[in-house]
């Protein structure tokens, strides 16, 4: 029996801390699907509200029956309100490892992120939403690992369609997903920009007619296969010293087929 956890509490058995006789360590145990409101740091001092979904786990030794699930939520309640950047997530996962006395801890945090963009001709502002994941791991000895995944909507125009058609070419909205393991933090906007530069054209939340003319003609002058998208993004990531390893995926939601075109490329530095 452990002593009371707080004044006035009745001493209760700590079943999780009991010994387990099956001699099987557990790679990851914890909580998932935990939603928590956050306000992240954006460019230029802008504060970006969002709601993140957390998965928080630790490695469990073979000799221990169970982990203390409430402690994950305790750490989230303590540090979550001050979580602004990916490096803050690294501090949180280190706290989880220490609080649960674990050799390894991991946190995955998925959230929508809103990039404010100006239309290319009119300059009218609107928000573009991207799906973002931050992952952080901490190990005994102080080692840490930080990864980020960003899915960015873009436009692609088919080079083959442009080449064989007397007029016009089919285009479509595409999604470019970049997953990177990082030596140092990168801004979400940096990965968004890499995806957009590799595309036929960017996607905007709001366009006026002069903007629509601009983006249509820009895409026509810059045709890209799905293979072109992943290769151009991979080349940009390979030049980035903060990127230790990457996976790039692109999906074109085809406008003339009832299926998508898909490509993936991974770095050799895994």
Helices and strands as residue ranges (DSSP letters): G 15-17, E 26-41, G 43-45, E 47-60, H 69-79, G 80-82, H 86-99, E 104-118, E 125-139, E 144-157, H 159-164, E 171-182, H 188-198, E 201-202, H 209-220, H 226-238, E 243-253, E 260-266
